[in-house]
Amino acid sequence: MAEVKKRAFDMVREPGTTKPCLKCKWGIEDPTDPSVGQCTSGRTTEGGVWKRLIHDYYNTTCAKFTEGEVDFRDHV
């Protein structure tokens, strides 16, 4: 049987969490629907940013939660 690879971090829907993606520096709220968003903490081996869709922006969290604002250099 093939072994299932785990991602470096998995997002977990946790209603009432104290560390929602809304407060995380890696989260970007969708401008047309603020209840969903994107996570920009993922990086490729070359350093490029890849985004993950967040279906419930207010009740989702992960192990890479970092409170604060994203620096310009984090996006470059």
MMTF fields as JSON, N, C-alpha, C and O atoms, coordinates in Angstrom:
{
  "mmtfVersion": "1.0.0",
  "mmtfProducer": "UNKNOWN",
  "numBonds": 303,
  "numAtoms": 304,
  "numGroups": 76,
  "numChains": 1,
  "numModels": 1,
  "chainsPerModel": [1],
  "groupsPerChain": [76],
  "chainIdList": ["A"],
  "bondAtomList": [4, 2, 8, 6, 12, 10, 16, 14, 20, 18, 24, 22, 28, 26, 32, 30, 36, 34, 40, 38, 44, 42, 48, 46, 52, 50, 56, 54, 60, 58, 64, 62, 68, 66, 72, 70, 76, 74, 80, 78, 84, 82, 88, 86, 92, 90, 96, 94, 100, 98, 104, 102, 108, 106, 112, 110, 116, 114, 120, 118, 124, 122, 128, 126, 132, 130, 136, 134, 140, 138, 144, 142, 148, 146, 152, 150, 156, 154, 160, 158, 164, 162, 168, 166, 172, 170, 176, 174, 180, 178, 184, 182, 188, 186, 192, 190, 196, 194, 200, 198, 204, 202, 208, 206, 212, 210, 216, 214, 220, 218, 224, 222, 228, 226, 232, 230, 236, 234, 240, 238, 244, 242, 248, 246, 252, 250, 256, 254, 260, 258, 264, 262, 268, 266, 272, 270, 276, 274, 280, 278, 284, 282, 288, 286, 292, 290, 296, 294, 300, 298],
  "bondOrderList": [1, 1, 1, 1, 1, 1, 1, 1, 1, 1, 1, 1, 1, 1, 1, 1, 1, 1, 1, 1, 1, 1, 1, 1, 1, 1, 1, 1, 1, 1, 1, 1, 1, 1, 1, 1, 1, 1, 1, 1, 1, 1, 1, 1, 1, 1, 1, 1, 1, 1, 1, 1, 1, 1, 1, 1, 1, 1, 1, 1, 1, 1, 1, 1, 1, 1, 1, 1, 1, 1, 1, 1, 1, 1, 1],
  "groupList": [{"groupName": "MET", "atomNameList": ["N", "CA", "C", "O"], "elementList": ["N", "C", "C", "O"], "formalChargeList": [0, 0, 0, 0], "bondAtomList": [1, 0, 2, 1, 3, 2], "bondOrderList": [1, 1, 2], "singleLetterCode": "M", "chemCompType": "L-PEPTIDE LINKING"}, {"groupName": "ALA", "atomNameList": ["N", "CA", "C", "O"], "elementList": ["N", "C", "C", "O"], "formalChargeList": [0, 0, 0, 0], "bondAtomList": [1, 0, 2, 1, 3, 2], "bondOrderList": [1, 1, 2], "singleLetterCode": "A", "chemCompType": "L-PEPTIDE LINKING"}, {"groupName": "GLU", "atomNameList": ["N", "CA", "C", "O"], "elementList": ["N", "C", "C", "O"], "formalChargeList": [0, 0, 0, 0], "bondAtomList": [1, 0, 2, 1, 3, 2], "bondOrderList": [1, 1, 2], "singleLetterCode": "E", "chemCompType": "L-PEPTIDE LINKING"}, {"groupName": "VAL", "atomNameList": ["N", "CA", "C", "O"], "elementList": ["N", "C", "C", "O"], "formalChargeList": [0, 0, 0, 0], "bondAtomList": [1, 0, 2, 1, 3, 2], "bondOrderList": [1, 1, 2], "singleLetterCode": "V", "chemCompType": "L-PEPTIDE LINKING"}, {"groupName": "LYS", "atomNameList": ["N", "CA", "C", "O"], "elementList": ["N", "C", "C", "O"], "formalChargeList": [0, 0, 0, 0], "bondAtomList": [1, 0, 2, 1, 3, 2], "bondOrderList": [1, 1, 2], "singleLetterCode": "K", "chemCompType": "L-PEPTIDE LINKING"}, {"groupName": "ARG", "atomNameList": ["N", "CA", "C", "O"], "elementList": ["N", "C", "C", "O"], "formalChargeList": [0, 0, 0, 0], "bondAtomList": [1, 0, 2, 1, 3, 2], "bondOrderList": [1, 1, 2], "singleLetterCode": "R", "chemCompType": "L-PEPTIDE LINKING"}, {"groupName": "PHE", "atomNameList": ["N", "CA", "C", "O"], "elementList": ["N", "C", "C", "O"], "formalChargeList": [0, 0, 0, 0], "bondAtomList": [1, 0, 2, 1, 3, 2], "bondOrderList": [1, 1, 2], "singleLetterCode": "F", "chemCompType": "L-PEPTIDE LINKING"}, {"groupName": "ASP", "atomNameList": ["N", "CA", "C", "O"], "elementList": ["N", "C", "C", "O"], "formalChargeList": [0, 0, 0, 0], "bondAtomList": [1, 0, 2, 1, 3, 2], "bondOrderList": [1, 1, 2], "singleLetterCode": "D", "chemCompType": "L-PEPTIDE LINKING"}, {"groupName": "PRO", "atomNameList": ["N", "CA", "C", "O"], "elementList": ["N", "C", "C", "O"], "formalChargeList": [0, 0, 0, 0], "bondAtomList": [1, 0, 2, 1, 3, 2], "bondOrderList": [1, 1, 2], "singleLetterCode": "P", "chemCompType": "L-PEPTIDE LINKING"}, {"groupName": "GLY", "atomNameList": ["N", "CA", "C", "O"], "elementList": ["N", "C", "C", "O"], "formalChargeList": [0, 0, 0, 0], "bondAtomList": [1, 0, 2, 1, 3, 2], "bondOrderList": [1, 1, 2], "singleLetterCode": "G", "chemCompType": "PEPTIDE LINKING"}, {"groupName": "THR", "atomNameList": ["N", "CA", "C", "O"], "elementList": ["N", "C", "C", "O"], "formalChargeList": [0, 0, 0, 0], "bondAtomList": [1, 0, 2, 1, 3, 2], "bondOrderList": [1, 1, 2], "singleLetterCode": "T", "chemCompType": "L-PEPTIDE LINKING"}, {"groupName": "CYS", "atomNameList": ["N", "CA", "C", "O"], "elementList": ["N", "C", "C", "O"], "formalChargeList": [0, 0, 0, 0], "bondAtomList": [1, 0, 2, 1, 3, 2], "bondOrderList": [1, 1, 2], "singleLetterCode": "C", "chemCompType": "L-PEPTIDE LINKING"}, {"groupName": "LEU", "atomNameList": ["N", "CA", "C", "O"], "elementList": ["N", "C", "C", "O"], "formalChargeList": [0, 0, 0, 0], "bondAtomList": [1, 0, 2, 1, 3, 2], "bondOrderList": [1, 1, 2], "singleLetterCode": "L", "chemCompType": "L-PEPTIDE LINKING"}, {"groupName": "TRP", "atomNameList": ["N", "CA", "C", "O"], "elementList": ["N", "C", "C", "O"], "formalChargeList": [0, 0, 0, 0], "bondAtomList": [1, 0, 2, 1, 3, 2], "bondOrderList": [1, 1, 2], "singleLetterCode": "W", "chemCompType": "L-PEPTIDE LINKING"}, {"groupName": "ILE", "atomNameList": ["N", "CA", "C", "O"], "elementList": ["N", "C", "C", "O"], "formalChargeList": [0, 0, 0, 0], "bondAtomList": [1, 0, 2, 1, 3, 2], "bondOrderList": [1, 1, 2], "singleLetterCode": "I", "chemCompType": "L-PEPTIDE LINKING"}, {"groupName": "SER", "atomNameList": ["N", "CA", "C", "O"], "elementList": ["N", "C", "C", "O"], "formalChargeList": [0, 0, 0, 0], "bondAtomList": [1, 0, 2, 1, 3, 2], "bondOrderList": [1, 1, 2], "singleLetterCode": "S", "chemCompType": "L-PEPTIDE LINKING"}, {"groupName": "GLN", "atomNameList": ["N", "CA", "C", "O"], "elementList": ["N", "C", "C", "O"], "formalChargeList": [0, 0, 0, 0], "bondAtomList": [1, 0, 2, 1, 3, 2], "bondOrderList": [1, 1, 2], "singleLetterCode": "Q", "chemCompType": "L-PEPTIDE LINKING"}, {"groupName": "HIS", "atomNameList": ["N", "CA", "C", "O"], "elementList": ["N", "C", "C", "O"], "formalChargeList": [0, 0, 0, 0], "bondAtomList": [1, 0, 2, 1, 3, 2], "bondOrderList": [1, 1, 2], "singleLetterCode": "H", "chemCompType": "L-PEPTIDE LINKING"}, {"groupName": "TYR", "atomNameList": ["N", "CA", "C", "O"], "elementList": ["N", "C", "C", "O"], "formalChargeList": [0, 0, 0, 0], "bondAtomList": [1, 0, 2, 1, 3, 2], "bondOrderList": [1, 1, 2], "singleLetterCode": "Y", "chemCompType": "L-PEPTIDE LINKING"}, {"groupName": "ASN", "atomNameList": ["N", "CA", "C", "O"], "elementList": ["N", "C", "C", "O"], "formalChargeList": [0, 0, 0, 0], "bondAtomList": [1, 0, 2, 1, 3, 2], "bondOrderList": [1, 1, 2], "singleLetterCode": "N", "chemCompType": "L-PEPTIDE LINKING"}],
  "groupTypeList": [0, 1, 2, 3, 4, 4, 5, 1, 6, 7, 0, 3, 5, 2, 8, 9, 10, 10, 4, 8, 11, 12, 4, 11, 4, 13, 9, 14, 2, 7, 8, 10, 7, 8, 15, 3, 9, 16, 11, 10, 15, 9, 5, 10, 10, 2, 9, 9, 3, 13, 4, 5, 12, 14, 17, 7, 18, 18, 19, 10, 10, 11, 1, 4, 6, 10, 2, 9, 2, 3, 7, 6, 5, 7, 17, 3],
  "groupIdList": [1, 2, 3, 4, 5, 6, 7, 8, 9, 10, 11, 12, 13, 14, 15, 16, 17, 18, 19, 20, 21, 22, 23, 24, 25, 26, 27, 28, 29, 30, 31, 32, 33, 34, 35, 36, 37, 38, 39, 40, 41, 42, 43, 44, 45, 46, 47, 48, 49, 50, 51, 52, 53, 54, 55, 56, 57, 58, 59, 60, 61, 62, 63, 64, 65, 66, 67, 68, 69, 70, 71, 72, 73, 74, 75, 76],
  "secStructList": [7, 7, 7, 7, 7, 7, 7, 1, 7, 7, 7, 3, 3, 7, 6, 6, 7, 1, 1, 7, 4, 4, 4, 5, 6, 6, 3, 3, 3, 7, 1, 1, 7, 6, 6, 7, 3, 3, 3, 3, 3, 3, 3, 7, 6, 6, 1, 7, 3, 3, 3, 3, 3, 3, 1, 7, 6, 6, 1, 3, 3, 7, 6, 6, 7, 7, 5, 1, 7, 7, 7, 2, 2, 2, 2, 7],
  "xCoordList": [0.84, 0.0, 0.889, 1.909, 0.506, 1.291, 1.172, 0.107, 2.272, 2.293, 1.744, 2.108, 0.887, 0.288, 1.218, 1.587, 1.592, 2.462, 1.634, 0.551, 2.149, 1.497, 2.118, 3.313, 1.317, 1.823, 2.59, 2.472, 3.378, 4.153, 3.215, 3.557, 2.048, 1.046, -0.319, -0.483, -1.282, -2.65, -3.542, -3.406, -4.454, -5.427, -6.543, -6.971, -7.003, -8.035, -9.175, -8.95, -10.407, -11.568, -11.867, -12.167, -11.781, -11.951, -12.84, -12.338, -14.162, -15.076, -14.696, -14.457, -14.646, -14.324, -12.845, -12.496, -11.969, -10.538, -10.028, -10.565, -8.997, -8.394, -7.305, -6.759, -6.992, -5.963, -6.528, -6.05, -7.548, -8.124, -7.224, -6.38, -7.415, -6.661, -6.888, -6.045, -8.005, -8.317, -7.246, -6.947, -6.655, -5.641, -4.214, -3.263, -4.057, -2.724, -2.097, -2.79, -0.795, -0.129, -0.06, 0.163, -0.245, -0.172, -1.508, -1.559, -2.586, -3.911, -4.257, -3.934, -4.919, -5.404, -6.891, -7.305, -7.681, -9.132, -9.546, -8.97, -10.537, -11.051, -11.84, -12.705, -11.568, -12.255, -13.746, -14.502, -14.187, -15.607, -16.4, -17.599, -15.752, -16.415, -15.472, -14.619, -15.608, -14.69, -14.722, -13.865, -15.676, -15.724, -14.74, -14.507, -14.165, -13.133, -11.855, -11.872, -10.756, -9.493, -8.434, -8.728, -7.187, -6.054, -4.93, -4.783, -4.138, -2.972, -1.729, -1.616, -0.795, 0.406, 1.669, 2.769, 1.537, 2.731, 3.501, 4.658, 2.881, 3.547, 4.61, 4.428, 5.717, 6.817, 7.254, 7.213, 7.664, 8.243, 9.716, 10.236, 10.379, 11.799, 12.645, 13.741, 12.134, 12.84, 12.53, 13.127, 11.604, 11.263, 10.026, 9.651, 9.381, 8.166, 6.982, 6.933, 6.035, 4.849, 3.768, 3.509, 3.135, 1.945, 0.833, 1.057, -0.352, -1.48, -2.401, -2.58, -2.979, -3.977, -5.299, -5.332, -6.381, -7.705, -8.173, -8.031, -8.729, -9.301, -10.809, -11.293, -11.554, -13.001, -13.76, -14.831, -13.231, -13.874, -12.803, -12.107, -12.69, -11.62, -11.653, -10.621, -12.828, -12.984, -12.799, -12.551, -12.913, -12.854, -11.823, -11.95, -10.802, -9.757, -8.428, -8.149, -7.61, -6.303, -5.319, -5.726, -4.033, -3.019, -1.804, -1.766, -0.826, 0.368, 1.299, 2.192, 1.102, 1.971, 1.372, 1.787, 0.406, -0.217, 0.839, 1.587, 0.885, 1.776, 0.988, 0.523, 0.846, 0.089, 0.966, 2.156, 0.383, 1.11, 0.87, 0.102, 1.531, 1.37, 2.492, 3.615, 2.182, 3.177, 4.068, 3.583, 5.354, 6.336, 6.331, 6.048, 6.638, 6.688, 7.612, 7.296, 8.726, 9.713, 9.184, 9.673, 8.187, 7.589, 6.844, 6.7, 6.367, 5.63, 6.528, 6.089, 7.769, 8.66, 9.452, 10.255],
  "yCoordList": [-1.176, 0.0, 1.244, 1.284, 2.238, 3.467, 4.285, 4.355, 4.893, 5.7, 7.1, 7.704, 7.595, 8.913, 9.968, 9.908, 10.936, 12.007, 13.037, 13.42, 13.478, 14.556, 15.876, 15.948, 16.903, 18.235, 18.742, 18.202, 19.788, 20.366, 20.866, 20.812, 21.347, 21.761, 21.586, 21.786, 21.221, 21.07, 22.064, 22.303, 22.636, 23.557, 22.748, 21.721, 23.229, 22.534, 23.505, 24.624, 23.069, 23.894, 23.673, 22.558, 24.751, 24.677, 25.844, 26.937, 25.619, 26.698, 27.343, 26.649, 28.667, 29.411, 29.445, 29.752, 29.143, 29.128, 30.522, 31.535, 30.554, 31.83, 32.238, 33.338, 31.349, 31.63, 31.438, 30.574, 32.234, 32.05, 32.634, 33.489, 32.165, 32.69, 34.194, 34.895, 34.675, 36.105, 36.937, 38.04, 36.438, 37.176, 36.81, 37.419, 35.831, 35.362, 36.274, 36.786, 36.472, 37.352, 36.737, 37.456, 35.424, 34.764, 34.753, 34.435, 35.091, 35.037, 36.293, 37.408, 36.095, 37.205, 36.987, 35.967, 37.939, 37.871, 38.115, 38.965, 37.373, 37.567, 38.867, 39.081, 39.752, 41.048, 40.962, 41.851, 39.916, 39.81, 39.016, 39.243, 38.091, 37.285, 37.147, 36.26, 38.009, 37.993, 36.722, 36.559, 35.827, 34.599, 33.547, 32.545, 33.759, 32.862, 33.657, 34.886, 32.971, 33.668, 32.755, 31.671, 33.208, 32.442, 32.5, 33.483, 31.433, 31.369, 31.453, 30.725, 32.34, 32.541, 32.07, 32.467, 31.235, 30.803, 29.705, 29.447, 29.054, 27.968, 28.482, 29.518, 27.762, 28.123, 26.891, 25.77, 27.109, 26.027, 25.905, 26.732, 24.894, 24.723, 25.864, 26.135, 26.531, 27.673, 28.98, 30.013, 28.944, 30.133, 30.858, 31.879, 30.356, 30.988, 30.757, 29.746, 31.676, 31.582, 30.783, 31.015, 29.85, 29.192, 29.396, 29.337, 29.634, 29.976, 28.775, 27.957, 28.696, 27.67, 28.35, 29.375, 27.787, 28.335, 28.001, 26.865, 28.984, 28.803, 28.954, 30.03, 27.885, 27.902, 28.612, 29.168, 28.606, 29.276, 30.123, 29.653, 31.361, 32.261, 32.588, 32.91, 32.505, 32.879, 31.711, 31.934, 30.474, 29.301, 28.266, 27.09, 28.688, 27.767, 28.199, 29.392, 27.221, 27.501, 26.419, 25.402, 26.639, 25.625, 25.83, 26.764, 24.958, 25.007, 26.175, 26.509, 26.792, 27.902, 29.267, 30.279, 29.308, 30.576, 31.542, 31.208, 32.737, 33.793, 35.09, 35.543, 35.677, 36.918, 38.085, 38.129, 39.012, 40.188, 40.464, 39.764, 41.49, 41.863, 41.281, 41.11, 40.978, 40.434, 41.56, 42.606, 41.34, 42.286, 42.191, 41.127, 43.279, 43.296, 42.191, 41.551, 41.971, 40.984, 39.544, 38.659, 39.31, 37.982, 37.614, 36.433, 38.627, 38.387, 38.377, 37.978, 38.804, 38.914, 37.649, 37.555],
  "zCoordList": [0.0, 0.0, 0.0, 0.689, -0.76, -0.855, 0.429, 1.042, 0.818, 2.029, 1.716, 0.707, 2.57, 2.379, 2.965, 4.138, 2.128, 2.614, 3.369, 2.928, 4.503, 5.252, 4.844, 4.555, 4.822, 4.542, 5.751, 6.851, 5.533, 6.63, 7.729, 8.91, 7.347, 8.326, 7.695, 6.491, 8.488, 8.007, 8.72, 9.92, 7.96, 8.531, 9.171, 8.644, 10.315, 11.075, 11.347, 11.808, 11.056, 11.392, 12.862, 13.288, 13.634, 15.08, 15.52, 15.783, 15.601, 15.974, 17.31, 18.298, 17.326, 18.54, 18.879, 20.019, 17.946, 18.211, 18.591, 18.143, 19.413, 19.796, 18.803, 18.891, 17.857, 16.847, 15.441, 14.706, 15.047, 13.717, 12.625, 12.891, 11.414, 10.269, 10.103, 9.543, 10.582, 10.539, 11.22, 10.76, 12.312, 13.068, 12.679, 13.17, 11.81, 11.431, 10.381, 9.502, 10.478, 9.516, 8.126, 7.152, 8.007, 6.703, 5.98, 4.792, 6.667, 6.055, 5.272, 5.683, 4.134, 3.31, 3.094, 2.542, 3.527, 3.398, 1.95, 1.271, 1.48, 0.128, 0.082, 0.931, -0.894, -0.926, -1.243, -0.85, -1.942, -2.269, -1.244, -1.083, -0.549, 0.484, 1.679, 1.681, 2.7, 3.836, 4.691, 5.56, 4.473, 5.263, 4.751, 5.427, 3.576, 3.036, 2.841, 2.896, 2.616, 2.42, 1.859, 1.353, 1.954, 1.459, 2.478, 3.204, 2.526, 3.391, 2.511, 1.524, 2.863, 2.05, 2.756, 2.372, 3.777, 4.515, 3.802, 4.136, 2.828, 2.106, 1.153, 0.512, 1.058, 0.163, -0.63, -0.124, -1.856, -2.643, -2.267, -1.518, -2.772, -2.457, -3.031, -2.54, -4.07, -4.651, -3.916, -4.218, -2.956, -2.187, -2.67, -2.094, -3.714, -4.222, -3.297, -2.596, -3.288, -2.437, -3.149, -4.33, -2.455, -2.976, -1.968, -0.759, -2.464, -1.605, -1.421, -2.324, -0.226, 0.08, 0.386, 1.067, -0.111, 0.122, 1.533, 1.986, 2.222, 3.564, 3.416, 3.065, 3.68, 3.476, 4.592, 4.347, 5.805, 6.943, 7.637, 8.536, 7.209, 7.641, 9.132, 9.721, 9.739, 11.151, 12.118, 13.304, 11.639, 12.518, 12.089, 12.429, 11.348, 10.902, 11.505, 11.624, 11.883, 12.454, 11.999, 11.437, 12.244, 11.933, 12.836, 13.637, 12.7, 13.541, 13.182, 13.961, 12.021, 11.613, 11.96, 11.396, 12.878, 13.261, 13.805, 14.724, 13.226, 13.683, 13.674, 12.628, 14.84, 14.926, 14.484, 14.796, 13.769, 13.318, 11.852, 11.193, 11.347, 9.952, 9.11, 9.585, 7.858, 6.941, 6.445, 6.015, 6.507, 5.978, 4.46, 3.909, 3.782, 2.326, 1.796, 0.794, 2.45, 1.99, 2.08, 1.377, 2.945, 3.026, 1.744, 1.428, 1.001, -0.231, -1.454, -2.533, -1.312, -2.476, -2.662, -3.59]
}
